[in-house]
């Protein structure tokens, strides 16, 4: 026989005596209310508020909860409203003690330990303003159908399998978080087979009731400050009705209809038919300046290609849409017409992912089971347009592969092709089934691997100083280059003037040169191609030297003899050096309008070309296959092509950007120039005449200090681009401009400083591999080189960054 409520009350009072505490009046009141509900034949539930509990109240309360499974209590809800310093672990103990009767958990701004999100039996879980930085849901959450993490402003990413334990989750809300990566977000959400409602922002209908009309618990509260997150009507409630879904007698169809309740406006049938450790100290809290919540710039992402029209009153109509320009800026709110009813919407509490171009189309195309996104119903026409937009602006898999294939299957096909080729060499007749190009299987294998690796393997280059007597050293890299012919070698120069050649596969230092003279930063590095043991290094103090790594020696004390080096005339305020195809000449540029030409064999400076630009020339690059052609990029917004055979007085041509140019580089075959200007203006030009071939249309941030650098990867198949105000590297197809992936840098160590991309290079020997020079925004923080393998999955999140040294200058060099 079930334990009645009177017995529970008596046991609670008895437990209080044993623990030498007075019974908490709030607990007694909760039991009394449950007794009334039982009498009135209502759902017999307990509503426990943590606001009325002290730490000493928990031992007897836990004893009470241990008896709930055998009692006549049918459900228990836990919530808190006030911002007070109760340890979140008490809430965890309480929830596990309640066990199977736990129904709704609604907690606000509590601190939880590492094991908090480990299997809960509740049906609705709301953790507003939580402090998780990387979401990792472990254990089983078989009953949960609604998860709300709104206002968790530290939450930046997901663990790869964090949602695999939630097969029945239907509604997920992540408003006002710091989630920003489309690809990893989709990969995590794709593990939710029942997901039909998703929110990263709140498009609120404000015709009748303002967005701040109710508290997050759904109760009216005139005293609540409308500027606080818990005062937002949507903040703690999804459109799904908890009672309806938890009611065993309600049908699935009726439950889904409840998903379409938007601010008390019911969407009719016609519209429906169209329609790391998760601990507080786990991950870096990135700084990514967002537009103000409710920013109207979001409007351009809603129903792109749809029936949005700006009228003189700054409202948008969803009728008459065929001829509207989807990129037209909107100012104000928009109005949606359903029959004769006009509904006005405005966005609140948008997460950074909402500011990504074509965010809505990407989500709708990637998650075809969604029925609501950001409070707006998804119609059939929206799905069709989303698929078109997705194919136009995104690559699902590299090399235009349409479907993800099994890696083992691709290897088998490659082996069959190899045997076919062997048979052909012996004159045997074979079918043309496997008559593909020599790159087909390599590219298909890359596509298969990447399809299984939404979270690429990313780890810092760990350098050990074995040739320095085993002493522990901490380097501060500022520039780096892969070796042109040895796939294991890389050279990097430091902010302290050191030059280090390292085997980046095992982290062993091959050669080391300490800083010479005054403190300086190495900004220019370039290997010779015909003499691959030699390299040119240039520092911001103007120093220019050629080193032979076979003769670079150092003692434990760091005394360098200078053997095997050649010193050239200084080039003041140097930012860039580059050697030509024949290893005869190199160029230097810097904080001036001039470029200097040097002869490598004689060690002499041959000439200084003056006034080549109107402002300083940040980067100069020789062509890869022509010893006399070179390009310059300047902050005067121009990129110019020059030919030494014509004595560069006039450029071969000039191409202008809308902002200052940070760098330029040739494609490996010299067919194209890749130009990177401030704040993500990345363009590809035809090298022959400078005509625009492709504009990659990467969204700008509005920052004039967001210095962007871009390089080729996989030959000239893809480009990688990163900027010093952002923690993301973007990978785009060099032929179509379509985005393949974004790679987000995520640091740990408890630091709250933001990372940014200082520089980057594609690995010339490995498909879809690259290295990224990353640093923290915070002064006196360390920079570090990260290696990225996009074909290997990183199914664990080990945090690496924690450094503590000086912040480099962001605009200099490539």
N, C-alpha and C positions, 0 to 999 in steps of 0.2 A: 504493500500500500504506500502511495506517495506521501512524503512528509508534508504536513500542512504548514501554512504560513505562521500560525501561532506557535508551533513547535520550533520553527526556524528562529522566531523572535526570542523564545526562551533560551535556545542554544546560544544565540548571539550574546545575550546578557550574561549567561554563565561563562562564556569564553572571555568576556570583558573582565569578569571577576578574576579569572585565572591569570590574566595578563596585567592585572592591577591598573586598569584604565576604566574611565567612565564610558558608558555607552554613548555613542555619537548620536545626537538628536536627528541628524540628517539621515542616518541609516534606519533609525526607528521610523522616521517619516516615510522612507521608501517602502519599508515593509507594510506600513499602514495603507499606503496608496495601492499596493499590490492586493491587499486584502479587500479593499473597496472594489477594485476591478474584478476580482473573483466573484464577489457578490453580485455585481452587475452583468456577469457573464461576458465580460470583455477579455481580451488577451491578457493573461496574468503575467505581467512583466515587471522587472525592476529597472529603474533608471537611476544609476549611480553617478553622482557628480563628484569628480575629484576635487572640485573647488572647496568642498566642505570637509575635506579629510586632512588630517595631520599624519605624520609618519607613525605616531603611536596608535592610530586607529587601524592600521593595516593588519596586525596579527590576528585580532578577533574577527575582522572582516574576511580574512583569508580562510579562517576556520568555518565561517558561515558559508562561503562560496564552495567549499569542498562538499557540502551537503546538497547543493542545488540540483545536481543531476538526478538525485533521487527524490526531489521535491515536486510540488505542484506548480512551481514557477516554470513558465513556458519560455521566457526569453529574458535576457539581461542586456541592457544598453549602458555603455560607459561614455561619459563625455566630460569635457572641461571647457571653461570659457576664459577665466581670469589668467593673467600672465604672472604666475608665481613659480617659485623655484622648487617644485616637487620633482624628485628624482624620477625620471621616466621608467626606471627599473621596477618601481613599485607598481606602476600601471601594468607592466609586463607580467609581474607575479599575479596580479589580480586577474588578468585576462586568462592566464593558463589555469588558474584555480577554478574559474567559472566553467571552463571547458566547453562542452557541447551546447550549453544554453546561451552562449555568447552570440548576440545578434548584430548590434551596431556599436562600433567604436568610433568616437569623434573626439580627437585630441588636438590640442592647439599649442604649439610652441613648447613642446617638452623635449628634453634631451634624453636620447636613448643610447644604450650600449650596442656593441657589435652584433649581439645575438637577438636583437629585438624582432626583426622581421624573419622569424623562423617558425612557420606553421601556426596560423591562428584559425580558429573555427568560426569566426564571425562572418556575416554575410555582407556587411557594409563596413569599409575601413576608410576613415578620413583622418589624415595626419596633416593638418594645415600648419604652415610655417615650420615644418620640420627642418632639421639641419643635416640631412643626408647629402652627400656630394656625389655618390655613385650608388644607384639603387641596386640592391641585391636581395631579392626575395627568395628565401631558402625554406625548405620543408614543404608541406602541403597546405594549400589554401583552397580546398575543394569546394567550400561553401560560398566563397566570396564572389559576389556579382558586381560590386561597385567599389572602386578604389579612387580616392580623391587625395591628391598631394598638392593642392593649390598653395601658392605663396611659399613654396619651399625654395627660397631664393638661392640656396647653395647647391641645389640639384642640377648637375651638368650632364650626366650621362647614365647609361644603364650597363649593368653586367650583361653579358651575352645571353645567358639563360635565365634571367631574373623573372621572366613571366611564364616559364614552362610549367610552373606548379599551380597555375590558375586556369584550368580548362573551362570554367564557367564564368569568367569575368566578362561582363557585358559592357560596362561603362567605366571609362578611365578619364580622369581630369588632371591636367598638368598645367594649369594656368599660372602665370607669373613665376615660373621656374626659370632655369637658365639652360634648358635643353635647346640645342642649336643644330645638331647634325642630322640631316634628313636620312642618311643611309643607315647609320647605326640605330636610329630611332625606329625606322621601318623594320630592320632585322629583329629588334627586340619585340616589337608589337606583332610581328607575323607569327609569333608563338602563341597568340591568343585566338583560338578558333571561334570563340563566341563573341568577340568584340564587335559591337554595333554602334557605340557612341564614344566619341573621342573629342577631347577639348584641350587645346593649347592656348586658347583665348576665349573670351566670352562675348559673342555677338548678342547683345541684349536688346530685346524689343522694348522700346521706351515710350510707346503711345499712351498707355494708361498708367503704368507704374514705373518709376525711375529705378535704375539699377541698384540704388542704395536703400531700397524701401524696407528691407528686412534683414534680420541678422542671419548669420550663416546657418543657424539651426532651423531656420524657417519661421521663427517667431518674430513678431513685430517688436521693435525695441526702439522707442522714441529717444532713449537716452544714448543710444549708440552713436559714436562718432563715425560719420560716413566716410571719413578718410582712412579708417582702419580696415584691414583685410577682412576681419570677422564681421564687418557690417554689410558686406556685399551679399546680395540675395543669392547669388550663385555660389559664393565661396564655399559653403559646406554642403550644397545639395546638387545632385545631378537631376536631370529631368525625369529619371526613372523613379517611380514611386516604390519605396522600400516595402510598404505593406502589401502592395499588389504582387510584387515578385516573390516575397516570402510566403504569401498565402498559397497553400498547396492546391486550393481549388481554382485558382485563377489560371486561365489558359495562356499558352505562350504568345498567341496572337494578341491577346489583351495586354500582356506585359510589354510587348514591343510597341503597341500603340502609345503606351505611356512614355516611351522614349521621345515622342514627338510633341511633348508639351513644352512650349516655349513661352515663358512668362504668361501663363494662363491662356495662351492662344492655341487652339487645337488645330493642327494641320489636317485637312480633310483627306478622304481616301484617294482622291485624284492626285493630290500632291504627293501622298505617300507612294503611290504607284509610280510616280515619276522620280520619284526620288532615289664596386670595390668593397670592399667591405662597405656596408651601409652604416658605418659608425660616424660619429660627429667629426672625428679627426681623420677621416679616410682620404678624401680627395681634395685637390686644389679648387678653391673657389675662384673661378675665372672672372676677370674684370672685362666685361664686354658692354660698353655704353649702349644702352637701348634708347630708342625713341620713347617719348612719354607714353604711358599706358593710355590706350584709347587713341593712339596716333592715327590720323586719317590716312597715312601712307599705306596702312594695311589694306585699305579698301581696294587698291589696285590688284591685290592678290585674290579677292573674293570673286568667284564666278568669272574667272578670266575667260575672255571670248564670249561671255554671256551677255544678257540683256541689261547692262548697266549704262545709264545715260545721265550725264550731269545736267541739271537744269539750272536756271538762274538763281534758284534758292539754295544752291549747293546740295541738292538732293539727287539721288540716283534712282531711276526707275528700271524695273526688271522686265518691262514690256518693250517693245521696239529695240531689240538688241542686236539684230544681225549686222548692222552697219557701224557699230560702235568700235572705237579703237580701244582694245583691252588695256593698253598702257597709258591711257589718258589719266592724268592725275585727278584724284577726287579730293574735295575739300568739304568736310562736314560729315553728315550721316548719309545712309542710303535707305531707300524705301523699297519694300517688296510688296507687290500686289498679288493678293490671293482672292480671286473673284473681284468683288467690289470693295474689299477691305484693303486699306493701305497700312502696312506695318513698317515702322521706322526702327532701324537698328543702329547701334554704335558699338565699337569694340572696346573692351576693357581687359586689363591684366594679360596682355599678350606676352608669351614667351619668345625668346629670340628666334626660334625656328620659324615663327610666323612671318619674319621679315625676309626669309629666303625667297628668292624669285621663284614663282610658280609653286610655292609651298602647297597650296590647296590642291592643285592638279596632281602634284606628286603623291600626296597622301591618298587621294581618291583612286588614282590609278593603281597604286601599290597595295591598297587594302580594299579589295572589291566588296567585302562584306559590310563595310561601314554603311550606316544609314543616317547618322548625324555627324557632322564635323564642325566643331566650334559653335554649337547650338543651331546650325543651319542644316536643313534636310538636304540629302544628296539625291538628286533626281536622275532619272535615266539619261537625260540630255547632258547633265553634269559629268556623268561617267564617260559618256562618249567623247565629250570635249577634253576631258582629262587625259584620256588615252592618246588623243591626237597631240596634245601639248607635251605629254611625257615623251613620245617618240620624237618630237621635234627638238626638245631641249635636254634630254637625258639619255644616257646609255645604261641599260640595265646590266649588260655584260660587255666586256671589252671586245673589240674587233667585230662589232655588230652581230654578235651571236645572240640569237633570239631566246634560246632556252638553256637552262643550266644542265650540263651533262655530268655524268658520273666520272670521276677522275680515273678509276680503274678501267672503265669502258673505253675512255679515250686512249689510255696506254695500250689496251688490247688492239684497238684499231691501228695505232701507230706501228705495232709489231707486225700486224697483218700486212700493212703497206710495205714495211721493210722486206718481208718475205716475198711479196709480189715483185718488188724492185729487183731482188736477188734472182728470182726466176726469170725476169725479163733479160737480165744480163747473160743468162745461159740460153737465150733464144726461145724460151717457152712462151706460149701464148697465154695471156692473162686478161681478165676483164678490166674494164676501165672504172670499176666501182671506186677504186681508191686513187684515181688519177688526180690528186689534189696537188697544189703548189707545195714547195718545200717548206713554206711557213704555216701551212694549214693546221697541221697537228700541233705545232708549238703554240700557235695562237689559241687553238681550241682547248689545249691543256691549260693555258693561262686562264681562259674564261671559266673552265670548270673549277679550277682552284679558287679563283676570286669569288665565284658564286658561293663557295663554302666558307668564305673568310670576310664577313662584313666588318669584323674588328681586326685590322691588320696587325701583324706582330711588330711591335715598336719597342725598342730598348735603347738605352744610352750606350755609346761607345765607351767601353771601360778600358782605360789605358794603364798598363803596368810598366814601371820604369826599371826593368831588370838590368838594362845596361847602365843604369845610374847607381849601381851598387845596391839595388833593391830598395832604395829609399822611397817612401811614399810621397808622391807628388800630386798636386791638384792643378791642372792646367785650365786656362781660360781662353778657349778658342775664339777667334774672330773671323777667320777665313779658312776655307779648305778646298782641296781639289782631289778627285780620284786620279790615280796613275793612268796614263794612256794605254799601257800595254800589259801591266801586271795587275790582275784582277784583285789581288790581296792588299795592295798598297794604297795609302792615302797620305797626303801631307796636310797639316794644318798649321797655321800661324796663330799666335796668341796676342792678347791685349798687352802682354808684357814683353813682346818682341822676340819670343822664342819661335823656332821652326822645328817641328817634330814630324818625322816620317814614321807612320805606324802601320803595322799589319792589322787592318780593321776586322779581319776574320777572327783573330785570337787576342787582339788587344796589346800585342807586344810591340814595344818601341824598336824600330829598326835603326833610326838615326836621330840625333838630337843636337840642336845648336842653341846655346843659351842666348839671352838678350845681350847685345853689345852696346855699350855706351848708355845714353840717356834712355829712360823709359819710352817705349813707342809701341804702336799697334801694327801688326802685320796685316795689311789690307789687300796686297796684291801677291798672288801666287800663280805660277804657270810652269808646267813641265815642258821640257823639250821632247820632241817626238822621235827624232832620229838618234838622239843620245838620251835615252830614257832614265839614265842615272842622274841627270842634271835638271835643275829647276831654277827659275828666277823668283826671288822674293823681294817685295818692296814694302816699306813701312811708311807710316804717315809723317815721320820726320824727314822724309825724302831719301832715306837710305835705299840703295838698290844693289843687290848682290846675286851672283850666280853660285850655286852650291853643287858639288858632286857628292851624292849621298854615300858613295862607296868610300869617300875619304873624310866623311864627317865623323869626327871622334870627339868624345867628351870624357872627362874624368869624373870621379864621384864629386869632386869639389866644383864641377861645372866650368872648368877652365877650358876654353876653346882655342886651339892653336891657329886657326884660320887657314890651314892647309886645304887645298882643293876648292877654294873660293875665288871669285873675281869680283872686284868692287867697281861699280860704274859711277859716273857723275850723278850727284843727287838730283832728284826732281821734287821740288818743294811741295808739301801737302799732297802727297801722292794718294790716289785712291784705287788705281787700276794698272795692271801690266798684262801684256799678252804677246806671245811669241808667234812668228809666222810659220807657215807650213814647212818651210825648208830649214828651220832652225838657224837662219842667218841673222834675222833682225828681230827686235822686239820694240813695242811701243809702250809709253807710259803716259797716263793722264792723271788729273787731280783737281784741286780747288783752284783752277785757272782756266782760261780759254785756250790754252796751248796744249799741244801734244808733242812729246819728244821721241825721236827715232834713234835707236841704239844698234850698233854692230856687235854681235855676240862674240865673234872670233877675235876681234881686236880689243874689245872692251871700251870702245870709244862711243861718245854721243855724236851721231852724224849730223843731226839737224833738229831744230825746234820749229814746228809749224805753229805760227801765232794766229790768234784771233779766229780760230776755226768755228767758234760759236759765240753767242752773245753772253752766255753764262757758263759756269764751270762744267767741265766734261767729266761726268762721274765714271763712265766705263768706255773703254776702247777695245775693239775685238777685230783680229784678223780673220779672214775667211779660212775655212778648213782645208780648201784645196787650191787656193790661189795665193801665192806668196806676196802679192802686191795690193790686193784689195783689203780694205778695212772699213769698219763702221764706227761711228762715235754717237754717243747718246748724251744729251745735255739737259740741264734743268731749264734751258731756254725753250723747251717743248719740242725741239727738233732732233731728228735722227738723220745723220748724213752718211752717204757712202762715198769713199775716197779711193783713188788709185795712185799708188806711188809712182807709177810709170808716167803719170801726167803731172808730176810735181804738185801735190795737193794745194792748189791755190783756190780752185773752185771744186765743189763736190760734184760727183757724178749725178746725184739727185738728193733732194731733201724731202723728208716726210715729217709732218707735224702731228703732235698729239695735242689734246686739249689741256694737259697738265705737264708738269716737268717730268722728263724722262729719267728714270732711275738706272735702267740698264738696257742692253741690246745683246743678242747673240745670234749667230748663224745656225741654221739647221745643219745636221751632220753632213748632208749632201750639198749644202750651200744653195738650195733652192729658195729658202725663205729666211727672213729676218724676224725674230721674235722680239717685240718691243714692249717694255714694261714701264708705264708711267705711274705717277703718284696716285694712290687710292684705287688700285685694281683696274686701271685702264690698260688692258693687255690686248695687243693687236699682232697679227701676223701679216707681214708684207712680202710681196714678191721681190726677191733679192735682185732680180735683173733690172727693175725700174722703180721699185718702191711703191707700187700700187697696193692698195689694201686687198688682202686675200681673205682675212677673217678677223672679225671682232668677237672676242670671247664673252663680252657682255657680263662680266662679273660685277656684282652689285657693289657700289661704292659705300663708304661709311660716312663720308662728309668731312673726313679729317685730312688736312693739308700735310700732316706729318706721317701719313700711312704709306711708307715707302714700300713699293711692290717689286718683287723679283720673280722672274719666270725663266724656266729652262726646259729643254726637251728631255723626254724619257722614251725608252724603247726606240732608239733611232730618232725618227721624226714622227712617230705615230701619235704620241701624246705629249702634252705639256703639263708641267707642274708649276703652280703659282702660289706664293705666300707673301704676306705683308706684315710689317713690324708693329702694327696696332692690333693684329688678330692672331688667334691661336690655331688657325686652320690652314691646311694646305689643300688646294683644289686641283683635281686632276681632270683635264679636258682632252677630248679627241682633237688632234691637230688638223684634221681634215674637215670635220663638221662643226667643231666648237661645242659639241654636246658634253655635258658634265658626266663624268664616270663615277667619281667618288669625291668626298671631302674627308680629310684625315684631321682629326682634332687632337691637339697636344694636350695631354692631361698630366699634371704634375701632382706630387703628393708631399709628404714630409711635414704636413701641417701648415705649410706656408700659404698665406692668403694673397700673395702677389701673383699677378697674371703673367703667363708666358706669351711670347710672341715669336714670330718667325724672323730670324736674323738673316739667314741665307739658306740655300738648298741646292742640291744637285741630284740628277738622275744617275743611277749606277750604270755605267756604259757596258757592263758585262752581264747584268742580270735583269731579266724582264720584270717590270713592275717593282723594282727596288730603288730606293733613294736614301739619301741622308739629309737631315735637316739640322741646321744650326739654330738652336732655340735658346732663349734667354728670358729672364724675368723682367718685368717692368720696374720692380722695386730697385732702387739704388743699392749698390754693394751686394748684388746677387750674381750667381755664377751662370755663365753660358755653358752649353753642353751640346755635343753632336749626338743626334738620335739616328739610328738606322731603322728603316722601315721596309718590311717585306709584305707587300700586299697580297701575296699568294699563300702566306702562312697565317693561320688563324691564331689570334691571341685570346685564348679562352680563359686566361687568368689575367688578373690585373695587379701586377706588382709595381709599386710606385718607386720611382727612381730619383726624382729631382729633389734636392734640398739645399742647394748651395748658398753661398754667402759672399759674393764679391762684387766688383764694380760694373756698372751698367755701360755698355758700349754705345758709341754714336751710331745711329741707325741708318743714316742716309748715305754713308760712305761705302764705296766699293760695290762689288756684285754679290 
